[in-house]
Amino acid sequence: MPLDIHPDALASLVNGDHGSPYEILGPHPGKEAGTVSVRAFHPGMETLVLVDDSTGKTHPMERQHSEGLFEVT
């Protein structure tokens, strides 16, 4: 799934100089009604998993950028 993040904003996030990183990171409404997408930036990580604290269920996150941006819906 292609990210809906402006390339300049993504470059700023990766470079560490984005003024409001949580405009990109964390939970946001998903593209489909009633869904939530979560993004995380962890440079150096090959894989990342989101854990639902209420159920313990794990959700593998998809790598969206080679520098360590991940997303799951």
C-alpha positions in Angstrom: 0.0 0.0 0.0 1.6 3.3 -1.0 1.9 5.9 1.7 -0.2 9.0 1.5 2.7 11.1 2.9 4.2 14.0 1.0 7.8 13.0 -0.1 9.2 16.1 1.6 7.5 15.3 4.9 8.8 11.7 4.7 12.3 13.0 4.0 12.1 15.3 7.0 11.0 12.4 9.2 13.8 10.2 8.0 16.3 13.0 8.5 15.1 13.7 12.0 14.0 17.3 11.4 10.3 17.0 10.9 8.6 19.7 13.0 5.5 17.5 13.9 6.4 13.8 13.5 3.1 12.7 15.1 1.3 14.1 12.1 2.8 11.0 10.4 3.5 8.6 13.2 1.1 6.8 15.6 -2.6 5.9 15.1 -4.6 7.6 12.3 -7.9 6.9 10.6 -7.5 4.2 8.0 -8.4 4.6 4.3 -11.5 2.3 4.8 -14.3 3.4 7.1 -13.9 2.1 10.7 -10.2 1.2 10.3 -7.1 2.6 12.1 -3.6 2.7 10.6 -0.6 2.8 12.9 2.8 4.0 11.7 6.1 3.7 13.6 9.6 4.8 12.7 12.4 2.6 14.0 15.6 3.0 12.1 17.7 -0.2 11.9 14.8 -2.6 12.5 14.1 -5.2 9.9 10.7 -6.2 11.3 8.2 -4.6 13.7 5.0 -6.0 15.3 2.2 -4.1 16.9 0.7 -5.7 20.0 -2.9 -5.0 21.0 -2.7 -4.5 24.8 -6.3 -5.5 25.3 -6.1 -8.8 23.6 -2.5 -9.7 23.3 -3.0 -10.2 19.5 0.0 -9.3 17.3 -0.1 -7.5 14.0 3.0 -7.6 11.8 3.8 -4.2 10.4 4.7 -3.6 6.8 8.0 -1.9 6.1 7.1 1.3 4.0 10.5 2.9 3.8 14.0 1.5 3.8 15.0 3.7 6.7 12.6 2.1 9.1 9.1 3.4 8.6 6.4 0.7 9.3 2.6 0.7 9.0 -0.3 -1.7 9.8 -4.0 -1.2 9.4 
